[in-house]
Amino acid sequence: MLKSISLTVMATLLGQVFNFFTDVLIANSFGTSWKADAYFLALVVPVILSDLFVACINAVFIPSYMERRGHGDTDEFFSTAVNASIFITVVVSAMVFFLAPHLINVMAGKFSGEARDLTVTLTRMLLLLTLTMPLATILSCRLNAHDQFALPALGKSFNFGFIILSLLVLRKNIDIFSLPAGYIAGSLFFLLALVFLFRRTGLGYELTLDARHPALKEMGVLALPLVASSTVNYVNIFIERSVAAGFSEGSISALNYAFKLVNAPVNLFILGGMTVIMPAFSRHAVQGDMESLKKMVFDGLGLVSFFIMPIIVCLIVFRVPIVRLLYERGAFSPRSSEVTSTALLFYSFGAFGLAAATVMSRAFYALKEMNK
């Protein structure tokens, strides 16, 4: 398991490096301008939807899949889950596509007409992520259940790597549209890579959708509390971005840069390890070995404290020089550094809770206690 965790953390580290360079390039190219605000606001709805689907899949798929192994119908269960996901995401994406102008008017009523139109167009383009990311997550989860961790952990590397490439090659020709173009291309290539590995591994898939499959019903029931609790969190993000849209130009961009900085250590040190530990949590839960599960949870929380607390202190104390060092060049002005470092200060206080909740939630997911 240590080797798998190491490979996953290395793959996650590569994704974080690409993430960092993506933010640097975006800040250098667009700073905290109205175009950057439009792009980051356009990300809100597609990312909320895709994250909601991804969170539900990550929470309920592996525990249910591990249980179906004992029944010998993993291919049927997987096929049903994939096809149900495609159907649901297509329907939801189509609805949001037509509602996009109204959603953006609610979120960005004080945007100029040009900025609102750009935000609507970018939102509609990025809705493709709500189709590709959940499907990639299901494939990744099944590969993880069969001890294939390295490629599934490279999702962010594909996404941000293609954004970087698109910015460098296409920005002069298509300006801000180079960002969603790269994002979409990265997600599609990552999905194709997962399909290739999936076929090579010899796992099965059929074009079938058994709506009465007991495991699918169980997943739906388990996901409902998670959807409700996650929606509350996403509503907060929706409101936060909507309020920021009413402030001066660049406020949304500043929030995004700060949020990325404070989440980087959590994504690097915690989420990478959780990808490997989640199947182990599920195995202990299925076997009823609560002592081993409890030990793994406490070990995980100790690891969180060891890595995150010093980072939080550094982010709070050195927030201004950190932001200036990382971003202040090109279109990213000293004023941009000022507003971004202020946002970083307040975000930093919630980093430990976010990291600890990531560990604890996986334990409850393994136990199928989604209402905790």
Secondary structure, 3 states (H helix, E strand, C coil): CHHHHHHHHHHHHHHHHHHHHHHHHHHHHHCCCHHHHHHHHHHHHHHHHHHHHHHHHHHHHHHHHHHHHCCCCHHHHHHHHHHHHHHHHHHHHHHHHHHHHHHHHHHCCCCCHHHHHHHHHHHHHHCCHHHHHHHHHHHHHHHHHCCCCCCHHHHHHHHHHHHHHHHHHHHHHHHHHHHHHHHHHHHHHHHHHHHHHHHHHCCCCCCCCCCCCHHHHHHHHHHHHHHHHHHHHHHHHHHHHHHHHCCCCCHHHHHHHHHHHHHHHHHHHHHHHHHHHHHHHHHHHHHCCHHHHHHHHHHHHHHHHHHHHHHHHHHHHCHHHHHHHHHCCCCCCHHHHHHHHHHHHHHHCCHHHHHHHHHHHHHHHHCCCCCC
